[in-house]
Amino acid sequence: MTKILLVLILGISPCLIWLSYFLKKDPRPEPRYLLLLTFLIGAAFIFPTICAELLLKDILNFLKIRQVLFASVFLFALIEEIFKFSAAYLTVRNHKELDEPVDPMIYCITAGLGFAAAENFSLIHRLSFSEFAPVSEVMGTNLLRFLGAILLHGLTAGITGYFWAKGIIKSQIYSTLPLGISIAALFHSTFNYLIIKFSSITIIWALLFLFIPATLVGIGFKKLICYNFFKEGRKS
């Protein structure tokens, strides 16, 4: 029981650290209960995602298409981005708290990091209960995922959230969202492809690659916050 609790803390804490960082970007914090609900639903969406990815694997195997091709990696990333967005959308789409331009980014990132928490817990659990994985490997893997895969999930979800916000502002959600999800999946798949294609020595390049989506997410936050202040200024 104690070991399970430690694994749970190890698996979730990196996601909560990043979540706390992104939540500070919101000048008007969202209700904690709604953030918690979004986080948990994001985590729960790991299950339909796994089912969809298993189906995709069967299709690729049937068509004799290699899963390490960039196009295949992109499809897996696309599935994850769709489900991460769906978790946020289904949770808050009709909620009264979705009332500011920056909110879609906040809730998408929250759902994305909830998804990452479930994924990370599963991996850390397998490593922790393996007879061949020393504690140093478990801790090292968790640190690398904190700097890499977990941050990636938050950033790509943030990109989707930005385009969701743009769609709401311009009343063009059905044209902006597919673009946002596709861009998010492109960054996601490029990161994964770098990890798959090259040796672990070059993982530093994959981590440096994250500066690109991180910069875009930072710009997105600033634009939406400025838009909100501008809109309120015109009303006053």
VEXRO-728732 format. One record per residue: residue in one letter; x, y, z of N, C-alpha, C in turn. Coordinates in steps of 0.001 Angstrom, whole numbers, padded with zeros to 6 digits, always signed. Layout:
! VEXRO-728732
aXYZXYZXYZ/...
END
This chain:
! VEXRO-728732
m+000839-001211+000000+000000+000000+000000+000876+001264+000000/t+001925+001244+000822+002837+002389+000892+003539+002597-000436/k+003925+001491-001091+004619+001593-002367+003703+002167-003447/i+002446+001731-003445+001470+002254-004413+001299+003754-004226/l+001241+004195-002965+001086+005623-002670+002290+006407-003174/l+003485+005861-002967+004704+006524-003440+004722+006607-004965/v+004297+005527-005616+004232+005511-007081+003224+006539-007576/l+002096+006634-006868+001076+007611-007230+001625+009033-007128/i+002346+009295-006054+002947+010629-005866+003980+010912-006948/l+004823+009915-007225+005851+010078-008256+005229+010306-009633/g+004136+009599-009890+003509+009689-011200+002771+010989-011438/i+002126+011503-010387+001260+012663-010546+001956+013990-010253/s+002886+013989-009308+003496+015253-008873+004155+016058-010003/p+004848+015429-010983+005412+016245-012064+004339+017000-012849/c+003189+016369-013016+002079+016989-013753+001490+018148-012954/l+001401+017977-011643+000860+019043-010798+001795+020242-010743/i+003092+019976-010811+004065+021078-010825+003880+021926-012080/w+003781+021257-013228+003562+022009-014471+002200+022690-014476/l+001194+022020-013918-000134+022620-013873-000128+023905-013053/s+000537+023873-011907+000607+025070-011064+001298+026212-011800/y+002285+025867-012617+002994+026890-013406+002055+027529-014427/f+001315+026716-015155+000425+027253-016189-000761+028010-015596/l-001243+027557-014445-002384+028238-013825-002035+029661-013403/k-000760+029917-013150-000328+031261-012775-000446+032241-013949/k-000629+031717-015158-000784+032571-016341-002169+033205-016389/d-003094+032638-015641-004474+033117-015659-004641+034251-014653/p-004942+035472-015111-005091+036593-014186-006304+036460-013269/r-007270+035650-013684-008461+035405-012863-008636+033900-012721/p-008082+033326-011664-008056+031865-011496-009436+031221-011587/e-009450+030030-012154-010684+029252-012292-011005+028511-010990/p-012259+028124-010804-012639+027387-009579-011852+026080-009447/r-011375+025821-008259-010546+024631-008055-011306+023341-008329/y-012598+023309-007974-013369+022077-008182-013478+021758-009664/l-013599+022795-010507-013735+022578-011936-012391+022181-012566/l-011313+022755-012058-009984+022352-012511-009705+020898-012137/l-010079+020518-010910-009882+019144-010467-010700+018174-011320/l-011946+018549-011599-012808+017696-012425-012213+017534-013824/t-011740+018629-014395-011136+018575-015733-009887+017709-015732/f-009081+017836-014702-007863+017038-014562-008200+015548-014489/l-009195+015201-013686-009570+013799-013512-010182+013217-014778/i-010993+014004-015469-011584+013522-016717-010496+013361-017778/g-009539+014287-017790-008402+014136-018691-007658+012833-018429/a-007491+012505-017138-006833+011240-016774-007673+010041-017214/a-008987+010126-017038-009875+009014-017401-009885+008753-018905/f-009634+009791-019678-009665+009644-021141-008464+008866-021674/i-007564+008448-020786-006466+007584-021204-007014+006245-021696/f-008156+005809-021155-008709+004498-021506-009274+004452-022929/p-010156+005386-023325-010585+005357-024733-009433+005624-025698/t-008443+006397-025243-007279+006657-026095-006519+005365-026371/i-006307+004563-025331-005602+003288-025505-006368+002384-026471/c-007695+002349-026322-008521+001521-027216-008371+001970-028669/a-008407+003290-028877-008266+003831-030232-006880+003540-030798/e-005859+003634-029950-004496+003381-030418-004274+001896-030728/l-004889+001025-029956-004797-000410-030245-005467-000735-031575/l-006592-000082-031833-007281-000268-033112-006410+000226-034262/l-005783+001383-034064-004896+001923-035095-003721+000975-035349/k-003170+000392-034293-002067-000562-034460-002496-001754-035301/d-003694-002254-035031-004206-003391-035805-004375-003018-037276/i-004867-001810-037516-005057-001358-038901-003715-001231-039617/l-002736-000634-038936-001414-000466-039532-000755-001826-039798/n-000924-002754-038849-000369-004095-039047-001043-004808-040212/f-002354-004650-040319-003106-005274-041415-002657-004729-042767/l-002404-003407-042801-001961-002770-044045-000454-002890-044251/k+000216-003517-043268+001669-003696-043312+002399-002354-043418/i+001929-001399-042614+002555-000079-042536+003356-000019-041237/r+004609+000366-041330+005468+000418-040150+005012+001525-039204/q+004979+001203-037906+004514+002162-036906+005538+003248-036604/v+006777+003056-037065+007816+004051-036789+007908+005107-037886/l+007120+004981-038943+007088+006009-039970+006478+007279-039387/f+006913+008442-039887+006418+009689-039314+004900+009798-039444/a+004354+009357-040591+002903+009424-040790+002167+008599-039735/s+002716+007442-039384+002098+006594-038361+002204+007247-036987/v+003384+007787-036685+003584+008470-035399+002624+009651-035283/f+002407+010354-036400+001486+011486-036406+000062+011043-036069/l-000366+009910-036608-001729+009431-036344-001927+009100-034870/f-000920+008485-034251-001017+008188-032821-001095+009484-032006/a-000272+010462-032382-000296+011750-031686-001631+012448-031884/l-002172+012342-033100-003464+012979-033405-004566+012406-032524/i-004565+011099-032336-005560+010456-031472-005486+011023-030058/e-004274+011142-029528-004112+011648-028163-004573+013105-028051/e-004246+013910-029046-004648+015320-028989-006164+015469-029089/i-006796+014641-029882-008258+014693-030000-008915+014333-028676/f-008416+013285-028021-009025+012861-026763-008732+013837-025627/k-007536+014432-025624-007234+015435-024596-008165+016633-024734/f-008353+017089-025966-009280+018200-026179-010698+017802-025797/s-011104+016599-026189-012469+016138-025893-012744+016134-024397/a-011732+015781-023597-011899+015766-022140-012221+017162-021627/a-011493+018168-022124-011743+019547-021696-013073+020050-022238/y-013333+019777-023498-014544+020273-024155-015814+019727-023492/l-015829+018436-023245-017014+017826-022656-017228+018270-021214/t-016163+018679-020541-016269+019097-019142-016788+020525-019001/v-016313+021440-019830-016597+022865-019574-017302+023595-020714/r-017642+022924-021799-018141+023630-022980-019384+024472-022688/n-020239+024012-021797-021468+024753-021483-021437+025353-020078/h-020238+025374-019479-020138+025842-018097-020016+027358-018057/k-020651+027967-017070-020625+029423-016939-019222+029963-016684/e-018325+029115-016165-016964+029576-015871-016097+029704-017122/l-016559+029160-018238-015838+029330-019497-016258+030680-020079/d-015768+031755-019469-016282+033089-019780-015201+034105-020149/e-013954+033676-020252-012870+034576-020620-012036+033957-021739/p-011420+034781-022595-010673+034253-023744-009590+033256-023381/v-008943+033431-022224-007832+032546-021864-008310+031217-021272/d-009566+031111-020902-010080+029911-020235-009926+028623-021050/p-010209+028643-022365-010024+027393-023124-008601+026848-023040/m-007614+027725-023024-006231+027259-022886-006011+026629-021518/i-006534+027270-020476-006363+026770-019113-006979+025386-018963/y-008190+025212-019472-008871+023927-019286-008284+022837-020184/c-007841+023201-021377-007189+022202-022237-005875+021730-021621/i-005096+022661-021092-003832+022294-020451-004093+021418-019221/t-005126+021759-018453-005471+020967-017268-005836+019545-017647/a-006663+019402-018693-007045+018065-019161-005826+017325-019720/g-004977+018055-020448-003781+017436-021016-002833+016912-019958/l-002684+017666-018878-001797+017226-017800-002441+016122-016960/g-003760+016093-016907-004442+014966-016281-004191+013684-017073/f-004271+013815-018390-003955+012694-019283-002512+012235-019071/a-001594+013207-018989-000182+012900-018776+000037+012212-017433/a-000741+012608-016418-000605+012007-015089-000960+010525-015126/a-002054+010189-015823-002451+008781-015932-001403+007981-016695/e-000888+008578-017770+000145+007919-018568+001423+007725-017763/n+001808+008756-017032+003048+008690-016251+002923+007718-015085/f+001781+007717-014419+001560+006774-013314+001682+005341-013800/s+001107+005063-014982+001171+003710-015529+002616+003283-015779/l+003403+004191-016353+004800+003870-016647+005622+003692-015369/i+005480+004628-014430+006233+004549-013173+005826+003308-012382/h+004544+002949-012443+004062+001751-011758+004740+000506-012313/r+004826+000417-013645+005464-000751-014264+006942-000825-013897/l+007611+000316-013927+009038+000338-013597+009277-000001-012125/s+008440+000564-011257+008628+000390-009811+008436-001053-009379/f+007549-001773-010067+007262-003147-009677+008021-004155-010533/s+008963-003639-011329+009815-004530-012115+011043-004930-011290/e+011422-006196-011389+012582-006686-010637+013899-006158-011220/f+013834-005649-012459+015063-005274-013161+015270-003763-013231/a+014367-002986-012615+014478-001530-012678+014928-000982-011324/p+016158-000505-011219+016616+000086-009952+015918+001412-009681/v+016007+001864-008445+015364+003125-008063+015894+004287-008898/s+017189+004263-009206+017791+005347-009991+017154+005450-011374/e+016800+004292-011961+016160+004302-013278+014750+004883-013195/v+014035+004524-012146+012675+005047-011953+012705+006564-011796/m+013600+007054-010955+013706+008492-010715+014199+009225-011960/g+015161+008619-012658+015687+009243-013873+014631+009336-014955/t+013858+008276-015108+012782+008272-016100+011745+009331-015775/n+011411+009455-014497+010416+010442-014079+010910+011866-014346/l+012195+012098-014106+012757+013424-014354+012745+013754-015840/l+013146+012782-016669+013150+013015-018116+011747+013275-018642/r+010779+012551-018104+009390+012764-018543+008862+014112-018052/f+009290+014532-016875+008910+015854-016362+009374+016949-017320/l+010593+016812-017820+011162+017804-018727+010722+017602-020167/g+010254+016391-020486+009921+016075-021866+008451+015791-022108/a+008060+014528-021988+006726+014083-022397+005598+014777-021638/i+005776+014980-020329+004710+015615-019546+004522+017071-019955/l+005633+017789-020088+005555+019176-020558+004963+019227-021959/l+005350+018277-022803+004819+018213-024167+003297+018130-024158/h+002742+017252-023314+001288+017103-023245+000611+018429-022857/g+001200+019133-021910+000634+020413-021506+000714+021448-022615/l+001842+021509-023308+002049+022510-024353+001148+022264-025563/t+001083+021018-026007+000248+020743-027181-001228+020947-026870/a-001632+020616-025649-003015+020894-025243-003265+022398-025217/g-002249+023160-024795-002369+024618-024777-002539+025192-026173/i-001836+024620-027150-001987+025063-028546-003410+024822-029027/t-003943+023636-028747-005332+023352-029102-006279+024329-028413/g-006019+024594-027137-006867+025522-026387-006852+026924-026970/y-005693+027352-027470-005599+028680-028084-006495+028766-029316/f-006466+027746-030157-007296+027763-031363-008775+027589-031026/w-009051+026890-029935-010436+026809-029450-010910+028204-029046/a-010072+028915-028318-010415+030279-027901-010624+031189-029106/k-009742+031079-030100-009886+031881-031317-011203+031571-032018/g-011568+030304-032036-012817+029907-032667-014023+030487-031958/i-013964+030519-030630-015075+031102-029855-015171+032606-030120/i-014027+033281-030112-013999+034736-030331-014541+035101-031709/k-014130+034339-032720-014511+034651-034106-015747+033891-034579/s-016329+033083-033680-017480+032239-034041-017141+031345-035231/q-015923+030786-035204-015461+029916-036292-014801+028663-035716/i-015408+028122-034682-014780+027023-033948-014538+025807-034830/y-015417+025562-035828-015281+024366-036644-014188+024492-037699/s-013691+025702-037902-012568+025875-038824-011251+026033-038084/t-011283+026638-036897-010032+026844-036158-009594+025595-035394/l-010553+024847-034858-010199+023684-034033-009430+022602-034793/p-009888+022190-035983-009106+021175-036708-007675+021621-036976/l-007498+022911-037260-006152+023439-037485-005330+023359-036201/g-005936+023776-035084-005227+023749-033805-004820+022352-033388/i-005747+021399-033520-005448+020016-033147-004373+019434-034054/s-004419+019786-035335-003419+019291-036283-002027+019838-035963/i-001951+021136-035627-000664+021730-035263-000135+021095-033984/a-001026+020895-033010-000630+020243-031758-000095+018838-032026/a-000801+018095-032882-000371+016736-033217+000958+016739-033967/l+001182+017770-034777+002448+017864-035511+003621+018044-034552/f+003481+018931-033569+004535+019102-032569+004717+017825-031745/h+003590+017229-031361+003615+016006-030554+004338+014887-031297/s+003974+014688-032555+004559+013594-033328+006026+013855-033664/t+006381+015116-033890+007786+015438-034169+008657+015111-032963/f+008186+015475-031786+008916+015150-030553+009076+013634-030417/n+007971+012905-030577+008032+011447-030449+008952+010827-031500/y+008901+011372-032711+009720+010833-033793+011210+011035-033506/l+011537+012187-032928+012933+012441-032564+013424+011425-031531/i+012542+011089-030587+012898+010118-029549+013053+008721-030153/i+012128+008359-031066+012139+007019-031664+013296+006847-032649/k+013506+007862-033456+014427+007742-034586+015891+007742-034174/f+016210+008554-033178+017614+008724-032814+017914+008049-031475/s+019169+007938-031164+019584+007293-029923+019253+008176-028726/s+019286+007596-027534+018955+008329-026314+019916+009478-026063/i+021112+009427-026681+022093+010494-026489+021561+011827-027023/t+020749+011732-028060+020250+012950-028699+018931+013425-028094/i+018550+012880-026953+017297+013306-026333+017322+014800-026005/i+018519+015347-025834+018639+016778-025550+018052+017605-026686/w+018150+017094-027915+017588+017831-029053+016072+017808-029013/a+015508+016693-028565+014058+016619-028425+013570+017595-027356/l+014349+017714-026276+013976+018637-025206+014103+020091-025674/l+015172+020380-026419+015337+021729-026951+014223+022078-027928/f+013730+021067-028640+012629+021266-029584+011386+021831-028894/l+011206+021504-027608+010021+021953-026875+009986+023467-026683/f+011120+024137-026875+011117+025594-026772+010205+026228-027818/i+010027+025559-028949+009175+026112-030010+007711+026135-029568/p+007099+024987-029215+005712+025055-028741+005569+025852-027447/a+006608+025843-026587+006537+026623-025341+006430+028111-025653/t+007191+028557-026639+007125+029962-027048+005759+030304-027618/l+005217+029416-028441+003902+029657-029046+002804+029714-027980/v+002895+028836-027002+001894+028842-025920+002005+030132-025112/g+003231+030570-024840+003424+031828-024119+002840+033005-024877/i+003051+033042-026187+002482+034112-027018+000967+034033-027015/g+000442+032799-027078-001010+032618-027061-001644+033156-025796/f-001029+032874-024658-001539+033401-023392-001564+034932-023414/k-000469+035527-023858-000378+036994-023864-001423+037616-024778/k-001625+037033-025955-002591+037580-026913-004012+037513-026365/l-004364+036385-025761-005724+036234-025243-005973+037114-024023/i-004964+037258-023161-005106+038128-021995-005226+039586-022434/c-004412+039986-023408-004482+041358-023931-005826+041615-024604/y-006338+040608-025326-007645+040746-025975-008737+040969-024939/n-008651+040243-023830-009654+040391-022780-009609+041782-022145/f-008398+042273-021866-008265+043607-021286-008754+044676-022255/f-008476+044491-023545-008913+045435-024566-010441+045461-024655/k-011044+044278-024612-012489+044171-024682-013139+044830-023474/e-012584+044598-022282-013128+045207-021073-012925+046723-021076/g-011809+047169-021649-011548+048599-021729-012554+049314-022604/r-012967+048640-023672-013962+049240-024564-015338+049317-023914/k-015610+048345-023021-016912+048348-022346-017007+049440-021304/s-015886+049775-020655-015898+050746-019546-015948+052182-020053/
END
